[in-house]
Amino acid sequence: MFVPLSGQMPEYNHPELTWKTIKTEHFEVHFHNGTLRTAELVAEIAEEVYPQITELYNFKPDTKVHFIIKDYDDNSNGASYYYDNKIEIWAPPMNFHLRGTHNWLRDVVTHEFTHIVSLGAAMKFTRRIPAVYLQYISYEKEKRKDVIHGYPDRIVSLPVAGTSVPMWFAEGMAQYQRKGIDFDWWDSFRDMVLRDAVLNNNMLSPAEMEVFGSSSLRNELVYNQGLALVTYISRFYGEEKIAELAQAMGSVKRMSFSSACKKVLGKTEKQLYSEWKAWLKSGYKKGTEKIRQNLSGYDMIFSESSGNFYPVFNSDGSKVLFLTNRGSGYFSVLNLALYDFETGKVEIIAQYADLTAGFSPDNKKIIFGRKHRVKHGSNVFDLFVLDLKTRKEKLLTRNQRARSPVWSADGKKIVCVTEKDGTSNLVLMDPEGKNRKQITDFSCGEKIYTPRFFPQSNKIVFTLSKNGVGRDIAVMDISGENFNYLVKTLNDERDAFPSPDGRYIYFSSDATGIFNIYKYDIKTHTTEQLTNVLGGAFMPCVNSKGEIVFSLFHDTGYNIAFIKSPSGVSGASSSYLSPFWKKTDAYIFAEKAEKYDDCSDRKSFGNYSDYEMTYSKMLFFPRLVYDFPGEIKAGAYFTGSDVLDRFSVIGGAAINRIKDADIFSVFTYRRFAPTLFLEIYHQIRHTSELDSKFRFDLTEVDLGGDIRLGTRSALRTFYSFTRYNAGMTFKDRGIEHKFTYTYHIGNRIGLKYQYIKITPARFSRIAPNSGLKTYMLTEHAWNRFLKGFEVNSNYGTIVEQYDKYSFNRYELKLVKYLPGLSYRHGIMAGLKAGVVDAPVDDFYNFFAGGLDGLKGYPFYSIEGTKFLQFDFSYRAVLFSDMKLRMGFLQLRDMALSMYAQAGNAWSSKNLPDMESFKKDAGVQFRLTMNAFYSFPMCFYFDVSYGFDKFVNKKQQYGGEYRTYMGLMFDFPD
């Protein structure tokens, strides 16, 4: 009746882009206008690392690997599709609060190509078979007389993965790369995250390391502990064992990494983990002994969430502005917060901000950066100004890819960072966002962070990373002249902030191996350490009183800390030694990386050509499904596309012993702004009654276009044609007769609108507590439905006679998610309604029971041309992060949902009285899990009771318990 509301929105297409291709011996790099620098570097780096990575794993891709370079969104990521031999790279370098600064392209290219090779070596089947599906469908026993079975009440779809590798090992291999490459070395950030987890007993267990999903910090620990454990294996067992473990997981019989570990290392995964954990605890405890005896004092002013960043004082020091992920465990969801020293309260003043924000000199406004949609659907950063009195926001720039803004002390200028083709530059503008002037001229992948005006407003201090290795502190005039470094070492110096008198620069550095706050004297060129912490101290801001507020990584993440009277720290008291690395090792890596010249030494590929449609191999997913009438269907799903996903096809076919068949194919074309689609569905069913056999052939063809209207909304325009045929075979006086006819011919045109906004949070999948889903349909149908037969007077043949039905159909579904008693609880309130505006055969009725409707009653029990339904659910998470493994399943979270429903369907013109509405209540058991490490699965089991007894078509319903069950990729709402 309703389309699922949990499906993904259609992508924004970008027909404005012109694509080119660079071809090398082992790769094809596809890039669009404006990304030539990135594309040429990717091609060069990929060929450099190809022999080293393939040699380690003794595996070479069977075709050229395709790189897709993108730079139309302000996004920083890489993704490998190892069954397609395809890698997507976003040009902007990563700036993640749990990672150090490395050469972005060398790191991400090698990382993603290592995925292609290492996971290719771990494949159990061929590259054409990513998984096998085992499925089960059962149906309600209640049905209409004119259908062959009831509505589904149990649906199970279990994928058996062709590649089964725990996430920590998959990401650990990709980050480790191999000895001698060193593009992703063990840096101070990685050490900080692991050190903090070890010392605070927050390490992920082996089961937690196997999957992603709980929060930014816990997800990063999967990467972090993965790299640490793979590095440990290489150091103590030999680098070749990494490849042997991957190859061992390629056995069809092996579903557990522990058995591979036993085969290759002679011990189980649990034994390896325990040995490694003990080594870590001993090393970190010993290495931090001096620090733990001489820790700095500070006051924690905000620690309610895991991500709190870039605090800044207002001009009188009475308030602190910062970014926080309060209410969400993800660093990608940051809001602006204001802390008041007098009241000690924190107020959220703006949503969805990013990186630095700042007060105007008069403290009346705040300027910040935020992503939003611009022309062609690109999602880019622009500057916004918030009036603190009216709380109104003003868009200051449009499609400028501008972020990290700050006002000058006199309020006459704004400086910000802009991004293009992986390179940053500084831009100066007036307070209205006009008279923009680029004052730097970088073009070789340089990255700029956190610019700040000096108090005199004629100089700007900022953090700069050249060649993507660590960061240094630079200064220049606002004219763009007189560039020079204030602090430039092999350490990572970041977050520069000038004191109000312009005498000092406060910054964060990992000089000891742990990030701490330092003060640089511009006159004497001396540096003083001001903090001594076990985690990490970042993003300092100082006021006119000399007080410091900063972001402190400790235990649960980043917190906002305050020091009233900072004092110097001696070098001896901050001495640190990591079990993984020495500070001199980091210097060696940094020195090697400093030699990369991604500008003058870049290889030019002048022979690039226009992109031609290049198709990946068709992938097949064999499928076995137990279905009506108690038969097993065998078949397969299939999918394929060109490497840019401009054209794709997905389909499937399955058939059983009695020749029941399911066939479908969906074609999409994304060359234009709307995504064009053609969908074809065909079902064949057989049944028998007495001495007669029946065959039903149902065909539907849909075509139209999907249009993205915004970040969370989309519109589908469509035309649909349906034709339902039936055939009957019977014997009369010993003679077999066959009779075929068409009983329904349908045409529909319409619009479907969908809006989805679910706030990302720890339990937003199993018990969402903030968000809205909306689905609306309007369509016009002109159908013909069989009313009988007559004999053609000319030919003596039997021909169908039809009733014609022309009507409009309207549907609405609203689902609102609300907070419960705690963040582990969620409330769902729902409304569904539908209207057919003309009398029709009951074949076209709404049906309001079953799994999609009132669960206390069968699907076909409640019907009419109009319907209305209300839903209310209260969900509570009973157990989280259960760390339980059952064969190939890892159990995650368990919740209980209690619900009540009321609704009715009718065909009269008037709304029936509320007493006639059917009511039910039930409980639903929910469980999230992962199958074969990588497939997120959702299991549910319902018990529902219908309170009202009634009769429809001589059949009594209600007053009984009904059950439903499913194992799918998402929960039905």
N, C-alpha and C positions, 0 to 999 in steps of 0.2 A: 504493500500500500504506500509506504513512504520510502524514499531513498535513504540510505544510511547517512547519518549526520557526522559520522566520525571519519569520513573519507577526506583525502587531501584536496585542497583547492587546486584548480588548474594553474599551471605555471604561467608567469608572464612571458610572453614571447617577445623577441626583439628583432623585428624585420628591418629595423633601421641599420643593423650591423652588417658590414661586409666582411666575409671570412676568407682568409688565405691559409695556405698550407706550406709548411717547410718539411721536406722529405729528407731523411738521413738513412743510414744503413739499417738501423733497427727501430726507428721511430718515425711517426708523422705527427707534427705539431700544428694544430689548427688554432688560429688566432684571429681576432677581429681587429678592425681599425683602432689604432691608438695603443696597441699592446705589442708592437714589434720588438722593443727592447726585451721584454719579458720572454717572448717566444724564442728569440735567438739564444738567450741564455739557457732556457729550458732545453733546447735541442743540444746545445754544447755540453751541458752538465749531464744529461741523460746518456749520451754516448760515452762520456768519461767514466761513469760508474757502472755501465752495463757489464763489462767483463768481470769486474770484481764481485758484484752481487751474484751474477749467474754462476760464477765459479764456486762460490761458497756453498750454494744450495744444489749445485750440479743440475740445474734446471734452466732451460731457455724457453721463453714464450714461443708458441707455435706460429704466431703471426707478428707483424709489426705492432708495437704498442702505440696507441694514440693518446697524445696529450691535448686537452682542450683548455685554452687559456681564456680566462674571463676577467673583465674589469668594468662591468656595467653596474655593479652593486658595490657598496662599501662593505665588503665581506672578505674575510681572510680564512682560507681553508684549503684543504686538499682532500680529494676523495679518489680511491682506487676501486674500479669495478673489475675485479680480477677474472670474472667469467666472460667479460667483454674485451679484455686487454685494453682497457681505457682508463685514463687518469684525468681528473679535472683539477686545475690549479687556478686559484684566485690570485691576482697579481699583488694586492695589498699585503704587506708583511704582517705576520701575527703579532699582536700586542696583548698578551694574555697575562693576567696577574699571577699566574702560577708557573710561568715559563720565563727563562732568561732570553736575551736577545742574541740570536744567531743569524747567519746568512740565510735569509728566508728561502730563496729559490734553491740553493744547494741542499738545504735541509729537507724541504718538502718534496723536491723531485726525487731525492734518494730514498726518503721515507716511503713515498707512495710506490715507487718502483720496487722496493724491497717487499712491499705487500704483494705485488703482482707475482714476484718470483717465489717468495717463501710460501705463500698460500697456494700457489700453483703446485709447488712440490708436495703440499699436504692434501691435494685433492684425492678423493676416494674413487670417483668415477672420471669420465672425460670432462673436458671443459664445457661440453654441450649439455651436461646433465647436472645442474646445480643442486637439485633435490628431488626426492620422490615423495609423493603425497599419499597418505593413507587417510581415508575419509569414511564417515558413517552418517547416514541421514535416516531418521525415523519420523513417522507422521502420526498425527492424531487419528484415533479410530473413527471419530465423528466426521462426516463429510456430507456434501450435497449429493443428490442422486445423479446429477449430471457431471460429476467429476469422479476420477478413478481412485483418488486417495485424499486423505485429509491434509491439513496444513502441517509443515514441519514443526516438531517440538523438541527434537534432539539433533544437534549439528556438531560434528567433530571433524576437524581438518588438521591433521598432524603432519608437518613436514619432516622428512628424514634427510638431514643435510648431507650434501656431497663434500662439504669441507667442515670439519668439526674441530675447531681450535679455540681454546679459551682466550678471552679478550686480552688478558695480561700478556700471554705469550705472543699473540698476533701483533700487538702494539709494541711489545718489548723487542721483538725481532726487527720491526720497522724503525724503531728509534736507535737500536744498537747499530744497525747497518752492517758494518764489519770493521775489524781492526784496520787502521790506517786511513780511513775516510774522515772520521772526526768532524762531521758537519753537525752532529747533535750530541755533543759531549755532556758528561755529567757536570752540570754547572751549579752555582750557588742556590738557584731557585729550586732545582730538583732536590738538592741536598736538604734544603730548608723544609720542604714538604714532607720528605721521608723522615728527617730527624725529628720534626715535631710529632709526627704520628708515632714513631717508636718511643720517644720519651714520655708521651702522654697516653700510651697504651691504646692508640687509635688506629693501629694498622688494620688493613683489610685482611680478613681471613682468606684462605684459599678459595672458598666458595664465593666470597664477595669479589675477589679478583677476577673471577671468570666472566663477569657480565658488567655492563654499564647500567646507569639508570637512576641513581638516587639523588645526586646533587653535583654541582660543579666540582666541589672539593673531592668528593668520593670518586667521581668519574676520573678526575686527574690522578688520584691515587692508583687507579687501574693502570694508567700509563706509567706513572712514576714507579710503582712497585714492579711493574712489568719490566721496565728498562733495568732497574736495580737487580732483579733476579736473573735476567738474561745475562747481564754483565757478570754477575757472580758465577753463573754456570761457565761462562767463557774463561773467567780467571782461574777457577779451581778444577774444572773438568776438561777444558779445552774448547776452543771456538767451534771446532768441527761437530761437537755434540749438539749445538744449536740446530744445525742442518739435519742431523740425524733424528732429532726429536720431531722436526717438521715432517720428515719423510715417514717416520713411524706412524704419525697420525693419518697418513694416506692409506693405511690398511682399511679395507671395507669392514673388517671384523672389529676394529678398534674404535670405540665410542668414547673412551675416557682417556684424558691426558695422563692420568696416574699410571695406566698400564704402559703407555709410551715411555714415561719416565722410568718405570721399572725395567723396561727392556733396554733402554739406552744408558741410564745412569746407575742401574742396579739398586734403586730405591724408589719408593712411592713418592707421589707428589707431596703428601703430607709430611713424609720424612725429610724431603728436600726443603720444604718450607720451614720446618722446625729448626733444622740445622742453620739455615740462612738467617732466620729471625734471631736466634741466639747470638750469631756473629754480629748482627746489627746492634743488638742491645748492648753487648759488651763494648763494641767500638764507639758508639755514640755516647755512652755513659763516660767512658774514659776520655774521649775527645772533648767533652764539654765540662770537665771537672773544674777548671779555673773559672769559667764563666758562671757556673752555678754558684760558686762561692762569692761572686762579685756582681750580681745582677743589679741593673739600674732600677731606680724607683720611678714610678709613674702612676697616674690616676687613670683608670679606665672609665671613659665617659659614655661609651656606647659599645655594647657587645651582644646585642640581641639577634644578630644575624651573621652569616658567614662571610659576607662581602661588604666592607665599608671602606671607601676610598676617597682620596684627594680632599682632605679637610682644609678649609681656609677660614681665617677669622674675618669678621667684618672690621671696619676701620677702628672702632673703639674696643674691640676684643670681647664684646659681650655675647656674641653669637658665633657659631661655627656652622658653615655650610659644608655638606659632604654628600657623596653618593652612597646609596645603600640598597641591598637586595632583600631588605626586611619583607617577610611574607613569601619569599621564594628562595629556594636553595641554589638558584642559578645566577652566575655572574652576568649573564646576558640580559637579565631583567633588573635594571638599576633605576632607582628614583632619587630625586633630589630631596634631601632632608635638612632641617634647620634645628640645631641644638642651642638651647638657651641656658647659659651658665646660671642665671638667677633662679630659674624654676627647675632646671635639670630635665626638662621635657624635650622630646624630639617630635617634630611635626613634618610630615611629608608634604612638600609644597609643589612638586611637579613630577610627572611620571615619565619614564623612558628617557633618561638622560644618559650621557656617556662621557667618560674621561673627565677632564677638569671643567669646573664651572667657577664663576667668580661674581663678587659684589661690584656694583657700580661705586664710584668714590663716595657718593652720598648715601650709600646703603639702601637706596630705594628700589633698586632693580637687580636682577640676577641674569647673567648671560650664560648660556650653556649650549651644547651640541646635542642633536637628536637625529636619529634616522627617520626619514619619511619618504613617501612615494612621490616621484617626480615624473617627468615625461617618459613615455614608453614603459612605465612601471618600475623603473630603476629605484632601488632602495638606498638612498645616500644620506650622508650627514649634511645638515645645514644648521645655521645658528638661530637660536630663539632668545628672546628677551622676556623675562617674567617681571611684571609689576607686582611688588610685594604687598601693596595696599589693595589693589583691585583683584589680584591673582589672575589677571588676564595675560595671555601669552601673545607675543608678536613674532612672526616669522621675519628674520632679518636678512637672510640670504636665500636664494633659490637655486638649487642644482649646482652648488659651488663645491660640494664635497668638503665642507669646512667643519673643523672640530677644534677642541682645546682652545676656546677663546678666552681672552682676558682684556680688561679695560686698562688704559694707562692711568696714572695717578691723577692727571688733570681731567680725565674723562673725555678727552678730545679724540682719542684713537682706540682702535681695537686691533689686536693681532691674533691670528689664528693659523692653524695648519691646514693645508689642502693636500690632496692626494691624486696622483695620476700615474698609471702604468708602474705601480709599485714604488713610486718616488714621492717624497714629501717636499713641500716648500712653504715658506712663511708668506702670509699675505697681510697687508695693512689696509685698514678701511676706517671710515668715520663712524660715529655712533649710530648713524642711520643705515649702515651697511653699504654705503655708496663710496665712490672714489677709491675703488679697490686697486691696490698696487702690490704686485709680487716683488718681494725684496730679496729673495734668494733665487739662485738659478741652478739648482741641483737637477741632474738628469740621469744618474747612474744607480738608482735604487737607494739613495740616502734616505734615512728616516729621522724625522724631527718629532720631539716629544715636549710637552709642557712648557711652552714659551711663557716668559714673564717679563713685564716691563721693570726696569730699574725705577726707583722713586722719581728720578729726574725726567723720566719718560723719553729720553733720547737714545736709550740703549735697551737691547733685549737680550736676556739670557735664556738659553734653551738647552735641551739635551739632544745630542746628535749621535746617530750610529751610522758610520760609513763602513761599507762592506758587510754590514749586518752583524758586527762582532762587538758585543757589549755596548756601552754607551759612555760618552764623554760630555763635559759641560763646556759650551761655547758661548761667546758673546759677540754682538755686532751692533752697529748703529742702525737706527730705524731707516736710514737711507739705503741700507744694504751694504755699506762699506765697513772697512776696518774689522773684518771677521778674524777672530782668534780664539784659541782654547784657553779657558781658565783652569780646568782640571782635565788632564788627559794622561791616563796611565793604562796599563793592561788590566786594571780592575774595571768593574762595572759601576760607573758613577751616573746617578740618575736623579730626577725629581728636584732640579735646582730651584731654589726660592731665595730671592734677595731680601735682606733685612730692610726694615723701613727706613733706616738711615743710609742704605746703600753701601755700608762698610763690609758686610759679610754675605757670603753665599752659603745657605744651608742646603744640604743634599744627602742622599743615601748612597752608600758604597759597600761593596762586599770585600773590602781590603783585607779583612781577617778571615774571609771565607763565610762570614755571616753578615747580612746587610744590617748596617747601623746608621744612625744619623751623625753627620759631620758638619763642621763649620769651617769655611775657608775664609781667611782674612785677605781681602783684595790688596791691601797695602803691603803687608809683610809676606804675602804668598805662603803662609803657613796654614796647616790644617789641624783641627782638633776633633777628636772623637767625643761625642756627647752621650751616647747610649751604649749599653752592653746587654743585649737580649739573647735569649735562646732561640727564638723564632726568626724574626726579621723586622726591622724598622724601616718604613718607607714614607715618602710623600710628606715631608715636613713643611709646616707653615709657622712663621714667627710673627708675633705682633710687636708693637712699640715698647711693651714691657719686657721683652725678651722671653716671653712664654712660648712654648712650642706645643703644637698639636700635630699628631702624625698618625699614620695607619700602621698598626702593629699586628703582624702575623703571629698568632699564638693559639694553640690548642684547637679551637673550633673554626679558625679562619682569621680574616682580617677584622680588627677592631679599631675604634678610634680612641687614642690615648693622649694624655696631656701631661706636660712637665712644666711646673711653675718656675723653677729655678734650675735650669740645666747646668751641669758642671762637667769638667773634663774626665775622661776615662783613660787609665794607663794602658799601654799596650800589653803588659804582662797579664792583666786581669781579663783581657779579651782574647787570650790565646785559644785557638781552636784547631782541632785536627779531625777531619772526617775519615771514617773507615773506607770510604770509596776513593778519595782523591786527596792530593796535597794541593795547596794553593799554587805551587810552582807548576803542577800539571796543567792548571787552568791557564797559566801564563804561556805555556808551550802551545796549547791549542789556540789561544788568542793570537800569538805571534804567527802561527801558521796561517790562520784565517785572515790576518791583516795583509797578507801578501796577495790575496785575491784581488784582482782588478777587473771588476765587472763592467768597466767602461772602455778604456783604451785597448784592453786585451780581448775584448769580446769578439768572437768569431762572427763574421757577417755571412748570412745565407741569402745571397742575392737572387737565388733561383726559386724563390717561393712562388706558388701558383694559386690561382683561384680555387676555392674549395669545391670539390666535386662530391656528390653524395657517396659516402663510403659506408658500407653496411658491415655490422658485426655478424658473427655467426649466429644462426638461429639457435636458441636455447630451448631444451625440452625438459619438462618435469613429468616423468611417468606418474600415473595416477591409478589407484585402486580405490573404489568406493562401493560400500555396501548400501544399497538403495532399494526402493520399491521395485518389484514385489518380493523382497528378500533375495535379491540377486546381486552378484558382484559385477560392476562395470569396470572394464579396463580401458585405459586411454592415456592421454597426456595433455598437459597444458604446453603452450609454446609462446615464445616471445622473441622479438627482434626489433632492431632499430638502426638508423644510421648513427654515426658517432656523435653528431650534434643533437640527436633526438628531434630532428625536424620531422621525421616520419617514423612511426612505430606501429607495430602490430602485436596484439596479444590475443590468444585464442585457446581453444581446447576442444577435444573430442573424446567421447567415451561411449562404449557400447557393451551390452551384456549378452548373455546366452540367447535370450528371446528377442534380440535385436532392438531393445529399447536403446535410444541414443540421445546424447546431449552434445550439441555442436554450437560453438559460438566463435566469433572473431570480431575484434574491435580495432579499427584503423584510426589513427590520429595523424593530423598534419599541422605542424606548428610554424609554417613559413610566414604566416600573416599574424596580425595582432590577435584576432580570435583563433582559438584552437579548433580546427575543423575535425569532425569525427563522423565515422560511419560504423555502425554496430549491427551485426547480423546474428540472430539467435534462432536455433532450430531444435525442436524436441520431437522425439518419436516415442510413443508409448503404446503398449499392447495390453489388452485385457480380454477376458472371455466371460460369457454368461450363458449357462445351459449349453446349447449346441452352437452358439454364435461366437465368433471371434471379432474383436474390434481393434482398429489401429487409429491412433490420433497423430496427426502431423501439425505441429504448431510452429509458425514462422513469424518472426518480427524483425523489421528493418528500421533502424533509427538513424537519422542524420541531422546534422546541425552544427552549431558553434558554441564554444565556451568562451566567455569573456570575463576577465578579471576586472572587477570594479574597484577594488581596493585591497589592502593587505589581508583583510579577513572576509571579503565578500566576492561572490562570483554569480554570473548570470548564464544560464544555458537556454539557447533557442533551439527548437527541435521540430522535426516532422517525423511522425512514426506511422508505419504501415504494418498491419497485422493480418494474417490470414490463417484461419484454423480449419484444417481439413479432417475428415473422419472417413473411415472405411469399415465395412462390415462384410464378413464372410459367413455364409450359413448354407445349410443343406435343406432342400425341399424335395421330397420324394426321391431321395438318393442322389439328387443333382446338386452340385456345389455352385452357389451363386456369389458373386462379388458386387458390392454396391459402394460407391464412393460419393462423397458430397462435401461441400464447404458450408460450415455452419456459422462462421463469423468472418466478416471482412471489415477491418477498421482503419480509420485514418484519424490522426490527431496532429494538431499543431499547437505549440504552447511555449511558455516561458517558465523556467524554474530559477528561483532566487535562493541563494544559500549564504548564510553569515555564520561564522564560527569564531568565537573568541574565548579561549580557555586559558586562564592565567597559569603559566608554567609554575609548578610547585612540586614538592616532594611526593604528594599522593594525588596529583591531578589526573592520574590515569584510573586509579581504582576507586577514589572517593573525591572527585573534584569539588572544590568549595568556592570557586569564583569563576564566573564566565557566563556566556550566553550562546545558544545555538538556535538558529532560525532557518526554517525551510518553508518556502511558499511556492505554490504551483497554480498557474492558470492555464487552461487549455480548452480548445474547441475541438470537439469530436464529431465526425459524421460516419456512422457505422451502419452495417447491415447485419441483421441477425435472423437466423433461420426460423420461420414460423410453420413451414410444412412443405409438402411436395405436390406437384401436379403433373399430369401426363401431357407432353407436348402433342398437340393435335396433328401436327404435320409429320412428325417422325415417330411418335409412339414411345418416346423416351421420357424418363422421369426427370424433372428439373426442379431445382430449389425455388422456393418462394420466401421472400425476405420482408421483414419489417425494417423500416428505416428509422434510425434514431440520430437526431442531431441535437447536441446539447453542449453546454459549457460545464467544466468541472473545476472546482477550486479546492485547494488543500492548504492547510496551515499547520505548522508544528513549531512550538516554542519550548525550549528547555532552558531554565534558569538555574544556575548553581549558586548556592549561598553558603556562608560559613556555618559550621556547627559549633559544638561546645569547645573544640580545640582544632588545631591545624590537622589533626588526624581524623576529623569528622567533616562530613559534607552533607548538604541538603540539596535535593533536586526537586524542583517544582515544574511540572510540565502541562502543556495544553495542546490538544490536537483537535482539529475540526475539518470538516469537509462538506461540500455541497455539490450535488448534481442538479442543475436548474430546470430540468424537464423530466416528465415521466419516461422511464426506461424499463426494459426487461431487467429482471433481478440479476441477470448475468453481469450487469454493469454497476451493481450496488457496491457500496462500501461494506466491508466486513470488519467488525470492531472487537473481535475476541482474539484469543491466541497469543503467541509470543510477541507480536507487534502491538497488541491492543490490551484489552482487559484479560489478564492472565488467568482469572478464575473461571473462564468460560472458553469453550472451543472457538476456533477462528470463525467458523461458518454459522455460529449460533445467533449472532447479533448482526442484523443487516438492514440496509436502507439507503435511500438517496441522500441522506444527511446524517451526520454523526458528530458527536461532541464527546471529548474525553478529558478528564483531569487526572493528573498523576502527582503523587507526593512520595518522596523517598528520604529516609534518613540513613546515612552510611557511616560506619565507624570502622576504622582500621584496628583489627584485633592484634595482629602480629606483623612486624615489619622486619626486613632484612633477616629473614629466618635462617639463612645460611645452611639450608637443608638441600641435600642432593639425593635424587631418586633416579638412579640410572642415568639417562641422558637429560633429565629435567633438573633444573635448579629452582627451588621454590623461593619466591621473593616476599610478597606481601599478601596478607589475608584480611578480608573485610567482611562484615555482615551488613546487609542492606535490608531495612524493614520498610515496606511500602503499602500504600493504600491507593485504590483507583476507583473512579466513578465515571460512568459514561453510558451512552446509548446511541443507537442508530434507528432512524425512522424514515418514512417516506411521505408522511402527511405534510401539509403546508405549515402547520403550527408546531411550535416547540412543545414537546410533551412535558407533562408536569414532572418535577424533580423526583417525585416518589417512584416513578417508573424507571428511573435511571438504575442501571445495574452497578453493584458495588462489590469490590473484592479487597482482600488484603493478603500479604504474603511476606516471605523472607527470601532473600537471595544470598547465597554463599558465594563470595568472590575470591579468586586466587590469581595472582600474577606470577608468571614463571618464565624461564627461558629454556628453550629446547635446543640441544646441541650447541650451547653457549651463545648462539647468535640470533635465534628466532624468539622475539618477545611473544609470549602466549598468554591468553586470558581464559580461565575456566570459570564457569558459573553454574550453579544449580539452584533452581527455584522450587519452592512449594507455595502454592497459592490456593486460596479458598474463595469461591463465589458465594456470596450471602443470599442472593435472590434466585428463587426458582421461577422458571417461566417456560412456556412452550412456544416453539417456532417450527412450523411445518410438521406438526404432530409429534415432535421430539421434545422431551423435557430436558432442561439444562439447569445448572446451578446446584447449590447445596452439596458440593463435593470438592475434594482436594485434587489439584492438578499439578503436575511437575514438568519442569523444563530443564534442559541441560545443554551446555555448549562448550566447545574448546576451539577458540578462534584467535585472531590477531587483535581483537578489541572487544570491549563489552557492548552489548546492544543497549541503547538508551531510548 
